[in-house]
Amino acid sequence: MAQIKIVDRYDGSFTLAPEVKAELFSLLTNPGFLEQVAAQAGGDRLEFTELLFQPIPYTPTTPRGMPAEYEQYLQPDYAIINVPPNFMFKAKVFQPSRLCAIYRKLYALPQGEGA
């Protein structure tokens, strides 16, 4: 029987070429897509933070499947989604094979508040 090997450290770093990044960000900020994600995330609107990360395996220092520096976004005011595979393909992102995107939820002000 094979034993499970615990990963002590995993390098989830990656770099996207400028044209690939521009295409991917364009897809992730498409108004129709933003509305769809906002409806599922429970916000009135969403704003793409331009933060992407590669999901990573469980390690003792990264128990949530994300680099530790992104765990601060595991709050109700943010939505973290898996980038749709068709977006990855359209933008020609082949490495890494999976990405997650972070959005900030924007809420409408109650009537009479704000300027």
DOMI-942240 format. One record per residue (C-alpha): residue number from 1; residue in one letter; x, y, z. Coordinates in Angstrom, 1 decimal. Layout:
<sites>
[site NUM,"A",[X,Y,Z]]
...
</sites>
This chain:
<sites>
[site 1,"M",[0.0,0.0,0.0]]
[site 2,"A",[1.3,3.4,-1.0]]
[site 3,"Q",[1.8,6.0,1.7]]
[site 4,"I",[0.7,9.6,1.4]]
[site 5,"K",[3.6,12.0,1.2]]
[site 6,"I",[3.2,15.3,2.9]]
[site 7,"V",[4.6,18.2,1.0]]
[site 8,"D",[6.7,20.4,3.3]]
[site 9,"R",[7.0,23.3,0.8]]
[site 10,"Y",[5.5,24.1,-2.6]]
[site 11,"D",[6.5,26.9,-4.9]]
[site 12,"G",[3.3,28.3,-6.4]]
[site 13,"S",[5.0,31.2,-8.1]]
[site 14,"F",[4.4,31.9,-11.8]]
[site 15,"T",[4.8,34.7,-14.3]]
[site 16,"L",[2.4,35.7,-17.1]]
[site 17,"A",[3.6,37.4,-20.2]]
[site 18,"P",[2.2,41.0,-20.5]]
[site 19,"E",[-0.1,40.2,-23.5]]
[site 20,"V",[-1.4,37.0,-21.7]]
[site 21,"K",[-2.0,38.9,-18.5]]
[site 22,"A",[-3.9,41.7,-20.4]]
[site 23,"E",[-6.1,39.2,-22.2]]
[site 24,"L",[-6.9,37.2,-19.0]]
[site 25,"F",[-7.6,40.5,-17.1]]
[site 26,"S",[-9.9,41.5,-19.9]]
[site 27,"L",[-11.9,38.3,-19.6]]
[site 28,"L",[-12.0,38.5,-15.8]]
[site 29,"T",[-13.4,42.1,-15.9]]
[site 30,"N",[-16.0,41.5,-18.6]]
[site 31,"P",[-19.2,43.1,-17.3]]
[site 32,"G",[-21.3,40.0,-17.9]]
[site 33,"F",[-18.9,37.8,-16.1]]
[site 34,"L",[-18.7,40.3,-13.2]]
[site 35,"E",[-22.5,40.2,-12.9]]
[site 36,"Q",[-22.6,36.4,-12.9]]
[site 37,"V",[-19.9,36.1,-10.2]]
[site 38,"A",[-21.4,38.9,-8.1]]
[site 39,"A",[-24.8,37.1,-8.2]]
[site 40,"Q",[-23.2,33.9,-6.9]]
[site 41,"A",[-20.9,35.7,-4.4]]
[site 42,"G",[-23.7,37.8,-2.8]]
[site 43,"G",[-22.3,41.3,-3.6]]
[site 44,"D",[-24.0,44.0,-5.5]]
[site 45,"R",[-21.0,44.4,-7.7]]
[site 46,"L",[-17.5,43.1,-7.8]]
[site 47,"E",[-14.1,44.8,-8.5]]
[site 48,"F",[-11.2,42.6,-9.7]]
[site 49,"T",[-8.2,43.2,-7.4]]
[site 50,"E",[-5.8,42.0,-10.1]]
[site 51,"L",[-4.6,39.4,-7.7]]
[site 52,"L",[-4.1,35.9,-9.0]]
[site 53,"F",[-2.6,32.8,-7.3]]
[site 54,"Q",[-2.0,29.2,-8.2]]
[site 55,"P",[-3.9,26.8,-5.9]]
[site 56,"I",[-1.3,24.8,-4.0]]
[site 57,"P",[-1.3,21.4,-2.2]]
[site 58,"Y",[-1.9,21.2,1.5]]
[site 59,"T",[1.2,21.8,3.5]]
[site 60,"P",[1.5,22.4,7.3]]
[site 61,"T",[2.1,26.1,6.5]]
[site 62,"T",[-0.6,26.4,3.8]]
[site 63,"P",[-3.6,24.4,5.0]]
[site 64,"R",[-6.1,26.2,2.8]]
[site 65,"G",[-4.7,25.4,-0.6]]
[site 66,"M",[-3.4,28.9,-1.2]]
[site 67,"P",[-0.2,30.8,-0.6]]
[site 68,"A",[-0.3,32.2,3.0]]
[site 69,"E",[-0.1,35.8,1.8]]
[site 70,"Y",[-3.5,35.5,0.2]]
[site 71,"E",[-5.3,34.0,3.2]]
[site 72,"Q",[-6.1,37.6,4.3]]
[site 73,"Y",[-8.7,37.7,1.5]]
[site 74,"L",[-10.7,34.8,3.1]]
[site 75,"Q",[-13.2,37.4,4.4]]
[site 76,"P",[-16.8,38.1,3.6]]
[site 77,"D",[-15.8,41.3,1.7]]
[site 78,"Y",[-13.9,39.2,-0.9]]
[site 79,"A",[-14.7,36.5,-3.4]]
[site 80,"I",[-12.1,34.0,-4.6]]
[site 81,"I",[-12.9,32.1,-7.7]]
[site 82,"N",[-11.3,29.5,-9.9]]
[site 83,"V",[-10.5,31.1,-13.2]]
[site 84,"P",[-12.7,29.3,-15.8]]
[site 85,"P",[-10.7,26.9,-17.9]]
[site 86,"N",[-12.1,28.5,-21.1]]
[site 87,"F",[-10.6,31.9,-20.0]]
[site 88,"M",[-7.2,30.2,-19.4]]
[site 89,"F",[-7.4,28.7,-22.9]]
[site 90,"K",[-8.5,31.9,-24.6]]
[site 91,"A",[-5.7,33.9,-22.9]]
[site 92,"K",[-3.2,31.1,-23.7]]
[site 93,"V",[-2.3,30.4,-20.1]]
[site 94,"F",[-1.0,26.9,-20.1]]
[site 95,"Q",[1.3,27.0,-17.1]]
[site 96,"P",[0.1,27.0,-14.4]]
[site 97,"S",[-2.8,24.8,-15.3]]
[site 98,"R",[-5.1,26.4,-12.7]]
[site 99,"L",[-5.4,29.9,-11.3]]
[site 100,"C",[-7.7,31.6,-8.7]]
[site 101,"A",[-8.7,35.3,-8.9]]
[site 102,"I",[-9.6,37.5,-6.0]]
[site 103,"Y",[-12.5,40.0,-6.3]]
[site 104,"R",[-13.6,42.7,-3.8]]
[site 105,"K",[-17.4,42.9,-3.1]]
[site 106,"L",[-18.9,46.3,-3.6]]
[site 107,"Y",[-22.2,47.0,-1.9]]
[site 108,"A",[-24.7,49.7,-2.8]]
[site 109,"L",[-25.1,52.4,-0.2]]
[site 110,"P",[-28.6,52.6,1.4]]
[site 111,"Q",[-30.7,55.5,0.0]]
[site 112,"G",[-29.6,58.9,1.4]]
[site 113,"E",[-26.1,57.9,2.2]]
[site 114,"G",[-23.0,58.9,0.3]]
[site 115,"A",[-22.4,61.9,-1.9]]
</sites>
